[in-house]
Amino acid sequence: MARRVLVKFIPSIAKDTMKKILVLSVGLLSLISCDLEKYQLVTDYDLETRFEKSGGKETGTYDEIIDFYTQLAESSGKISLEEFGKTDSGKPLHLAIYSPGEDFDFEELREKNSIILINNGIHPGESDGIDATMMLFRDLAGDSITAPKNTVLATIPVYNIGGALNRNSPSRTNQNGPAEYGFRGNARNYDLNRDFIKADTRNTRSFYEIFHHVKPDIFIDNHVSNGADYQYTLTHLFTQHNKLGGELGAYLDEQIMPALEDSLAKKDWDITPYVNVFNEVPEEGFSQFNDHPRYSTGYTTLWNTIGMMVETHMLKPYPKRVRGTYELMRSMIGIAENDRERMKDIRNRASRKYLTDRWYPINFKPDTENPSQRSFKGYEGEMIASEVTGGERLKYDSKKPFTKEIDYYNNFIAEDTIEIPRAYIVPQGWWQLTDLLKLNKIKLEPLQSDTTLYVETYKIEDFKTRDKAYEGHYMHSETKVSKKMDSVRFRKGDFVVKTFQEGARYLIETLEPEAPDSFFNWNFFDTVLQQKEGFSPYVFEDVAKKMLDENPDLKERFEEKKRSDSEFSNSSYNQLDWLHKQSKHYEAAHLRYPIFRMPR
């Protein structure tokens, strides 16, 4: 049986643009409206969120959230709700779409509309965006706020479904509401905001499907965070503009970010960049967050999408955080609506940039010599004696607010560059890799016959490895390679992957082993780090002597290494192993990176 309810609006959100008011009178639902025929929402639906029903104290359960969007889609022709793939929880991802023209074909929509994709509940305990987006979609569908004419919104209502089903109240140790919420880890205890390259989870693989279906101009990922205390409820974490690069990066830094800040300021919502400190006072200065491709906005950057995380401050009251997230998304809708043609033009040029460029920058670090200056509203903090540990602790005093100019390190420089190849060759045996390339709509061209090609090969010379598990991996870092040209025999069915395609940035960031979030650094190729064939010293001794006798240059290098390396000279096995590696018996696959490059 359909439920008849009062649909309430939070006054601070909608009072400036409310067009219709629903009232419940004498047990009957009456509609008071100056324009009844245009009102889209059928009244036989419960479109009041748990957040509103509880006076801002609670957030909806997963089932309540999906039920809300289901009813909203049934009640309004402007809303569609679709399912995509599976998640580790066993449930599919949902995609809710708001289209002012009631058209849901993205191939047609993107021609004339800005498209915004909103991701919620990647960390379900950070539920602000979940509640704010539900109300935003309802208010847009019901014309209770000014609706865009040429902006389409799509949202993943809850991305981490397994975490949302694992509902609790104590796990967000410092967070000020709601009463109950989901858990950060997903159904297999992965942090999904570290999985966008390695794609260990079904969630991520289904996200790929959604992202490449929608192809958004703007991506918003709603979060809650706290590394310090300060006056702001809202902070923004835009993708780093130097990494986004070129005209698009400048457009983000010089146009989009200021426009968002100005729009919110007009609505009396202060906002600052994400405060990237922990247990320190931010007025000493802080750097922009380095959003590697493992993170949501780092991944979307690879497709020249303007990405941002909303980071509300977990110590602020929950209703205020939700309202702030709501208003921020409305401001981004306004930017997308007003700057639609320019944004699309700049993005189109950016997508062609790496099709013709010769070099690609990697390994970005903050430029500590060139900080920006920002006005920052904080609270005075000091180190005082801890009554718990006996050491020092940081204590903020909210009764002592301040506004100061601080250093903000938002300019980054690349430490390395990669020469972009004409193509990569990926042997078909690395199916785990080719599966991910296909999910990301990368074009693979199989060789039609066995072929020998003269290609550039990499040898892994050095790397460091974490000594503790990190999201199911023991990641590598600071990887160094040497390179040479060589003739390599490839089999029919091995793949040529040209870089002259839309996913050029994704290919470089994942297939170049020195890139921070490369497939190599995520342990996809650890089998090549282990030597498979060896030698027996008592047999190889005679072979080694013959090698030295017949090759004076080899003998000289061998003797020099013994003179210069005491550890080497004191180990008979190390000496024989070194000689084995100079022999024809040493396997070519050991430490040879198994992806090959075709230079331009």
GIPEFEN-V188986 format. One line per field, one symbol per residue. ss: DSSP state (2 for helix, 1 for strand, 0 for the rest). phi: phi as a letter, one per 30 degrees, with the letter a starting at -180 (. if undefined). burial: # if it has 24 or more other C-alpha atoms within 12 Angstrom, else .. A space follows every 10 residues. Layout:
ss->???
phi->???
burial->???
This chain:
ss->0000000000 2222000001 1111100111 1110022200 0000000002 2220000000 0222222222 2222200011 1111000000 0011111100 0000022222 2201111110 0000000222 2222222222 2000000000 1111110000 2222200100 0000000000 1000000000 0222000000 0222222222 2222000111 1111100001 0001111100 2222022222 2222222222 2222220000 1110000000 0222011000 0000022222 2000011111 1110000222 2222222222 2222222202 2222222222 2222220011 1111110000 0111111111 1111100000 0111111111 1111111110 0111111110 0011110000 2222222220 0000110000 1111111111 1111100001 0010011111 1111111111 0000111100 0002222222 2000000000 0000022220 0000002222 2222222222 0222222222 2222022220 0222222222 2000000000 0100111100
phi->.dccbdccbd eddcddbdcb bcbcbhicdc ccadaedcdd ddddbcccdd eddciicbbd dedddddedd ddddcbddcb bbcbhbbddj cddcbcbcbd chcbcddddd dbbdbccccb idcddccede dddedddddd dchdbdcdcb bccbbcebdc dedddddabc ddecdciddb adcddddcid dddbcdcdhd cdeddddedd ddddhddbbb cdbbaacaca dddcbcbddd ddddihdddd dddcbddddd ddddddcicd bbeedcbbhb ddddjacddc dddddedddd edchcdcacc bdcdddeeed dddddedddd ddddddddce dddddddddd dceddcdcbb dbhdbddddb dccbdbcbbd bbdbdddcci ccbdbcbddb dbbbdbdbcc ccbddbbcdd ddaccceddd ddddeddddc iddccdddae bcbcbdcccd caacbecbdb hibcdcahdb bcbadadbdc cejdcccddd aecedddddc cddddecded dcidcddddc dccbbcedcd edddddeddc bedddddddd dddcbddddc bddddddddd dccddddddd idddccccdd
burial->....###### ..##...### ##........ ........## ###.###### ##...##### ##.####### ########## #########. ########## ##.#.#..## .######### ########## ########## ########## ########## #######... ##..###### ########## ########## ########## ########## ########## ########## ########## ###..##.## #.##....## ######...# ###.###### ########## ########## ########## ########## #######.## ..##.##..# #####....# ######.... .....##### #......... .....#.... .....##### ####...#.# ########.. ..##.##.## #####..... ..#.###### ..#....... #.#.###### .......#.# ...####### ########## ########## ######.##. ....#....# ...#..#... .......#.. .......... ....###### #......### #########.
